[in-house]
Amino acid sequence: MRRPAYYYCLSLLFASLLCMQMVRAEGDIRISNAWINEAPPGMKMMGGYLDVSNNTGNALVLIGASSPCFEQIEFHITEIKNGVSTMRKQDSVTIPAGAIFSFSPGHYHLMLINNTRDLGAGDKVPLTFKFAEGGPVQVDAEIRRGAPTAHQHH
Amino acid sequence: MKKPQFLTAVLVIACIIGGAMVGLMVFRHQEIKPPAHPGIEGLLWPSPRSLMPFTVTDHHGRPFALEQLSGKWSLLFFGFTHCPDICPITLSVLRDFYGKLAGANAAGDVQIIFVTVDPARDTPEQVANYVRYFHEQFIGLTGTEEQIATLTGQLGVLSYKVDNNENYAVDHSASVFLISPAGAWVGIFSPPQQAEDIHARFNAIRKFIDSQNK
């Protein structure tokens, strides 16, 4: 039996829509507990922290972040080696399938560079995250006057 | 008849020399042996190093020298104001530590000092804005690279600039250094630091050093 051409077209369209939905999978990438450590006045660098839950079933690669409140956002990792604190830029961050990946004080963090407006404790900052597999995912981060003692990474 | 006299003389001299040697050994043994390390984490003992003179600039733009450490317990942390993660964490920990002291009305003879390892960007004004945010009483130090090196060199503080873009980072020692009122480097608190731990160790070290000076 010969099926009409539109049948194939529709199937293709339906399949591609399904694929797009799977790739975007925004509902399966959850970003929570996003906050930014308030900086002393006049400082051009701020640290941001968050948890990324990856329930997509596949590894995710976080490739970028942006905000209208900052000129630039980078991913950095702080590591203490022999008592020396090192900070290194990461071009991307891979989040394994099923994992909750934490950006936390003293470890992975967002480096928020050159705020474009005054920001103080209580302000909400919109952040947009781009993943190689899809996105973007948007979240609001609150500026907090940090109490990092309890959060520090060991 | 001369032989026994000679032998007696030799014997007497030998006794004197031998006794002196034993005495000297006992004396030196006592002098060298310091009190045992009391097991306080972070205490540098038995031979804390005395700091040598240095002169840098404080956050008011005034000279700050070894004399400014005299008579106070000083906690020094080295970092840079463009550091968004470990430096604010450590200064917040020190703020919490300082608060615990203030609560006990004992903060008067304790000073918290932030020393920049990035003097090219950290002017006295920049450092003032930075340290005051954490506590009004905190002291910020900057200066020329050579001036800061006279302080970092003595404490074995390492720092090196990473990258060359305008947003460069500086790798740096993340420990907190404790200097006694006599200007001796008596303690080091390694990362990761907690205010409670620093508070407990500081009190123990202070008590121990005070007991040694009685």
Interface residues (C-beta under 8 A of the other chain):
Chain A: N37 A39 P40 P41 G42 M43 K44 M45 M46 G47 H76 T78 I80 G83 V84 S85 T86 M87 R88 P105 G106 H109 M111 L112 I113 G146 A147 P148 T149 Q152 H153 H154
Chain B: T81 H82 C83 P84 D85 I86 P88 I89 S92 V93 D96 Q126 N129 Y130 R132 Y133 F134 L158 V162 N167 A169 D171 H172 S173 A174 S175 S190 P191 P192 Q193 Q194 A195
